[in-house]
């Protein structure tokens, strides 16, 4: 973990929480709809943990400028039914226990709070994030492995007309560009 000139990588311990969700309710006395954050204290605690880990990883390094690629692996705690309950095997992981987390929270909602927590620490604004890979897995140590990289402003072009760095990077064109060759 740590950082290189254009990349920073770190682990945030804790149970990942989604962010950005809001709930609305009508207040008849004020004759208007009131909006409140749906995540509560657990969402705020997660954001603080992300911010703290990012500050430690960044040290005195400057914020990432320009387009950024963000890769996050969210490690979720395993439910009790993933483990054996018999005396002989109690506490051992079942062979059929899944590796990929296919339950709530949604994969698309988890990065919201994490990206917001990194504003002003890793980058100027989370709008800079234009590429990346997000996944959810089960693991023994819940948290998030975060890797942010500055995308080169002049990536080399490969024979498909896409970025040599990663065809899905915003600097390298549309991810479906792999379906079209220059000859077409």
C-alpha positions in Angstrom: 0.0 0.0 0.0 1.1 3.6 -0.3 1.6 5.8 -3.2 3.6 6.3 -6.4 3.8 9.5 -8.4 0.3 9.1 -10.0 -1.3 6.4 -7.8 -2.4 6.0 -4.2 -3.6 2.7 -2.7 -4.8 2.0 0.8 -7.2 -0.2 2.9 -10.1 1.2 5.0 -11.1 -1.2 7.8 -14.8 -1.3 8.7 -18.1 -2.3 7.2 -18.7 -0.4 3.9 -21.8 1.7 3.8 -23.6 3.2 0.8 -24.0 6.9 0.4 -26.0 9.5 -1.3 -29.5 8.1 -0.5 -32.0 10.5 0.8 -35.6 10.1 2.1 -38.4 12.6 1.7 -41.5 13.1 3.8 -44.2 15.7 3.8 -44.4 18.1 6.7 -48.0 19.5 6.8 -47.1 22.3 9.3 -44.4 23.7 6.9 -46.4 22.7 3.8 -43.4 21.2 2.1 -41.4 18.0 1.6 -38.4 17.6 4.0 -35.3 15.7 2.8 -33.1 13.7 5.2 -30.1 11.5 4.7 -31.1 7.9 4.8 -27.7 6.5 5.9 -27.6 7.9 9.4 -24.6 7.6 11.8 -23.2 4.4 10.2 -22.8 6.2 6.8 -21.1 9.1 8.5 -18.7 6.8 10.4 -17.8 5.1 7.2 -17.0 8.4 5.5 -14.8 9.4 8.4 -12.9 6.1 8.3 -12.4 6.6 4.5 -11.2 10.2 5.0 -8.8 9.2 7.7 -7.2 6.3 5.8 -6.9 8.5 2.7 -5.2 11.3 4.6 -2.7 8.8 6.0 -2.0 7.4 2.6 -1.6 10.8 0.9 0.6 12.4 3.4 1.8 15.7 2.0 1.2 14.7 -1.6 -0.8 17.1 -3.8 -4.3 16.3 -4.9 -4.8 14.3 -8.1 -5.6 16.7 -11.0 -7.5 15.9 -14.1 -9.3 12.6 -14.9 -9.0 9.9 -12.2 -9.5 6.1 -12.3 -10.9 4.7 -9.1 -10.8 0.9 -8.4 -12.5 -0.2 -5.2 -12.9 -3.7 -3.8 -15.5 -3.6 -1.0 -15.0 -6.5 1.4 -18.2 -7.4 3.2 -18.5 -9.5 6.4 -19.7 -13.0 5.9 -23.1 -14.0 7.4 -23.2 -16.8 9.9 -24.7 -19.3 7.5 -21.4 -19.3 5.5 -19.8 -21.2 8.4 -20.2 -24.7 9.7 -22.2 -25.1 12.9 -21.4 -28.7 13.9 -19.1 -29.2 16.9 -16.4 -30.8 14.8 -16.2 -28.0 12.2 -17.7 -25.0 14.1 -16.5 -21.7 12.9 -14.9 -23.1 9.7 -15.9 -21.6 6.4 -18.2 -23.9 4.4 -16.8 -25.1 1.0 -19.9 -23.9 -0.8 -19.7 -20.3 0.7 -19.7 -17.8 -2.1 -16.8 -15.4 -2.7 -18.8 -12.7 -4.5 -21.2 -10.6 -2.4 -24.6 -10.6 -4.2 -26.7 -9.0 -1.5 -27.6 -5.4 -0.4 -26.2 -2.8 -0.5 -26.2 -2.3 -4.2 -22.8 -2.2 -6.0 -23.7 1.2 -7.5 -24.5 2.9 -4.2 -21.4 1.8 -2.2 -18.9 4.1 -4.1 -21.1 7.2 -3.5 -20.2 7.8 0.2 -16.6 6.6 -0.4 -16.1 9.1 -3.3 -17.6 11.9 -1.4 -15.3 11.2 1.6 -12.2 11.5 -0.7 -13.1 15.0 -1.9 -10.4 17.5 -1.0 -8.1 14.6 0.2 -7.4 12.6 -2.9 -8.9 14.8 -5.6 -10.6 18.2 -5.9 -14.0 16.8 -6.7 -15.5 13.3 -7.2 -16.6 14.4 -10.7 -12.9 13.8 -11.7 -13.6 10.0 -11.4 -14.4 8.9 -14.9 -13.2 5.3 -14.9 -12.7 2.4 -12.6 -13.7 -1.0 -11.3 -16.0 -1.6 -8.4 -16.6 -5.0 -6.9 -18.1 -6.6 -3.8 -16.7 -9.7 -2.2 -16.9 -11.5 1.1 -13.9 -11.6 3.3 -12.5 -12.1 6.8 -11.5 -8.5 7.1 -14.3 -6.1 6.1 -13.4 -2.8 4.6 -12.4 -1.4 1.2 -9.2 -1.7 -0.8 -9.0 1.7 -2.7 -6.7 2.5 -5.6 -6.9 5.9 -7.3 -4.7 6.7 -10.3 -4.4 9.8 -12.4 -5.2 9.1 -16.0 -2.6 10.3 -18.4 -3.8 13.3 -20.5 -2.2 12.0 -23.7 -2.5 8.2 -23.6 -0.9 6.2 -26.4 -3.4 4.9 -28.9 -3.4 1.3 -29.8 -4.5 -0.2 -33.1 -8.2 -0.1 -32.0 -8.1 3.6 -31.5 -8.5 3.2 -27.7 -6.2 4.0 -24.8 -3.3 1.7 -24.2 -3.8 2.4 -20.5 -7.4 1.0 -20.4 -10.0 1.1 -23.1 -12.7 2.0 -20.5 -10.8 5.1 -19.3 -12.5 8.4 -20.1 -9.3 9.6 -21.8 -9.3 6.5 -24.0 -12.7 6.5 -25.5 -15.9 4.5 -25.1 -15.5 1.0 -23.6 -17.4 -0.5 -26.6 -14.6 0.8 -28.9 -13.1 -2.7 -28.7 -15.9 -3.8 -31.0 -14.8 -1.5 -33.8 -11.4 -1.5 -35.5 -9.9 1.4 -37.4 -10.5 -0.5 -40.7 -14.3 -0.3 -40.2 
